[in-house]
Amino acid sequence: MRVLVAGATGVVGRALVPLLTSVGHDVVALSRTPGRGTVAADALDRTALHRAVREAAPDAVVNMLTAIPAELDPRHLARDFALTNRLRTEGTRNLYEAARDAGATKIVAQGLAYAYDPAGQGPANEDAPLWRRPPKQFVPVLDALKELEERTADADGTVLRFGHLYGPGTIYAADGSFVKQVAAGKVPLVGGGNSVFSFTHAHDAATAVVAALDKPASGPLNIVDDTPVALHTWLPELAGMLGAPRPKKAPAALARIAVGGWGVAFMTGLRGADNARATLTLDWRPRYTSWREGFATELTDASAAR
């Protein structure tokens, strides 16, 4: 199958392109900036994108379009996600129009598995509603995600809702901004740290894309590990792996001044996700079934490389 990967130089794209090639797909790697082995085209430039997709003539299109900064300020999440939001709306519209005109018959796109409404018991499946009244800074992010999912559904495509991505190039990598903050003892447990996280290693995200290309699936699917975990459990363990001080506790009202409403919600209000539908529909299993195993591997490998 000839597969065009839009966003090929992102966290998932870097893991995906060689994996697709290794299993026999003919891959066209699309990126905003020129690079070795990539085709340069800005998804926000409709004319250039249509030309690039037409020349690629793909059978399938993988939409990994994002532009997430290496370090995020939770008080200004909407600002930091502004370009990603445009890529998920305007860029996705341009990409799907170009894919249709080029005759592509399969679309797989990247979504999020931590945008579910906090109300409800246990990990959320794909039928659970997305956040009904999200924090102000998350509103444009969620609106863009909803539009991406609607456009993907209209194209009979599959949205893979990834959890909190970790691995090379993420904020949770050994050299990532979040891990550096934890190592420096700068990440407190806010309001009890009751957010439930579902993590996804970049490699597992990539294998899910490969599986989705081979299956007649459509609609959203949660691509997460098997072990949803509360922040108050994993953050102290991560600090221990790093040899860092145990996180201090901070009341939500005080933390709101420093990190804003989204920062507090990130630490107190997130709901984990259930991967049962994806494992059945795609016949997919994560290599890292637990964040604990995955984090330990990533941090150990990084330490050995230094």
Disulfide bonds with the S-S distance in Angstrom:
none
